[in-house]
């Protein structure tokens, strides 16, 4: 009996262990087997039955194809994320390990177009015809933690739910992803052509939620008379957003503080919060008014609109965005912008019946009735266009602090704009910065006193070109910044190269112990062959960096560019010999 008891106990333990072991469930729209999800041959045809079968710790592997959350006519269904369950797309349908997938090559689409009948115009948003109703939310990630994962999908065509859904209904928010009070992990996804109408969050709506959103692209999402065509953030929590691209998203304004944050909108926060957005690109986003003239509202913040958070933006690029104000960033609260580049953004005025507004802050605009400050460190704001205050503008009681930055080549088309007001206008202090016409007198006023702008220069920064904002070899901005203005944690520039690099050919004109930081978003550095980790030399650490790039474990722009040793546009085994030569040959 004692032996039987022991055997029974072992059996129970084995059964419990087996039951608790995480499972992998397979989904493939082209599968021809038993459709029980047990392997690729017998895969489920849709993620919905896989989600119904999962337990915490399970994974769902989804092969390339188009999957809708419901059948035609079902515009209220969504793919609902489960606690502890990870969904992975990008499989061909033969893989035996997750790292064998390629989510770029094997497009795995979660679509809200349940009727498979959407028609797009040219450009895409003109004549977009949702013939039969689309799902209001393609994916729902509410109430789950960070172990609930969405990775490797294209999420598209979420749009407002059934015909007749009233304005303000939850189905109008978060066409791609709707998150209330959760913190799921969203990575390696593309959100495209999702819609919020008379609501916010074309692609993603986050309320009281703190998801991690990384390595994603937000392309051609639309919000009509709402905010946040890419991501809308409201309530008492803030997502983590990094390494994302926001491209061609549209926010349309009418009244009531709408049409803000075509890329990201932070709004209506219920608690004072700090937010960080880093390593992101904002390009060709549009914030515009519904009416070409009239109305009482202007559209702001084509890249980022911030109302309520103390925001830090780090290592980001803003270009070719357009709005009435703050085409790059519009903020009503304190903001710090570091290591970032703003170029070719446009602001334009909007006419009302009794006047006009807008046309300022193509790079950055801060507007506050409190003494809030926009602090800008090691940024380049160049070649933007608008009416006045084109590079930076402060309004109300707000002010600006500019350190180690370049403001140059911004074009003001307004009437009677003083030259110095083209680049920066409002209340500001500048130190160790290169600002065009900073010391140019305004007719009828006393000439500016250079002592009020310590370390500032007005010489041409010698940027390489209108398409390349690195410093040329003869730039007066090299070794001309102030080291103490650089945040302690900031050790690299926008390229990922070392932030403090001494150019022996340039005298130090800045302040601090050598090496002296440069002005602008990019540190001037001599190119060293084989310097994969971008620290100024070629050594054994670069061998590790090259390996990480070739294995796809490191996608930092500087490292990837340096790894292309043979300049063929690809990082692969053909680059290894060139690296070995650089390492071994003096």
Secondary structure as UniProt FT lines:
FT   HELIX           2..20
FT   STRAND          24..27
FT   TURN            29..30
FT   TURN            41..42
FT   HELIX           47..53
FT   TURN            56..57
FT   STRAND          59..63
FT   STRAND          65..68
FT   TURN            72..73
FT   STRAND          79..80
FT   TURN            83..84
FT   STRAND          86..91
FT   HELIX           98..100
FT   TURN            103..105
FT   STRAND          108..111
FT   TURN            114..115
FT   TURN            124..127
FT   STRAND          139..140
FT   TURN            142..143
FT   TURN            146..147
FT   STRAND          149..151
FT   STRAND          154..156
FT   STRAND          159..160
FT   TURN            163..164
FT   TURN            167..168
FT   HELIX           170..172
FT   STRAND          177..180
FT   STRAND          185..187
FT   STRAND          190..192
FT   STRAND          195..197
FT   STRAND          204..207
FT   STRAND          212..214
FT   STRAND          217..219
FT   STRAND          222..224
FT   STRAND          231..235
FT   STRAND          240..242
FT   STRAND          245..247
FT   STRAND          250..253
FT   STRAND          264..269
FT   STRAND          273..278
FT   STRAND          281..283
FT   STRAND          286..289
FT   STRAND          304..306
FT   STRAND          309..314
FT   STRAND          317..319
FT   STRAND          322..323
FT   STRAND          329..331
FT   STRAND          335..338
FT   STRAND          341..343
FT   STRAND          346..347
FT   STRAND          349..351
FT   STRAND          356..358
FT   STRAND          364..368
FT   STRAND          373..377
FT   STRAND          380..382
FT   STRAND          385..386
FT   STRAND          392..396
FT   STRAND          399..403
FT   STRAND          406..408
FT   STRAND          411..412
FT   TURN            415..416
FT   HELIX           419..423
FT   STRAND          424..425
FT   STRAND          428..431
FT   STRAND          434..435
FT   TURN            436..439
FT   TURN            443..444
FT   HELIX           450..452
FT   TURN            454..455
FT   STRAND          463..465
FT   TURN            466..467
FT   STRAND          468..471
FT   TURN            473..474
FT   TURN            476..479
FT   HELIX           483..485
FT   TURN            488..489
FT   TURN            494..495
FT   TURN            504..505
FT   TURN            529..530
FT   TURN            532..533
FT   HELIX           540..550
FT   TURN            551..552
FT   HELIX           557..563
FT   TURN            565..566
FT   HELIX           573..575
FT   HELIX           576..584
//
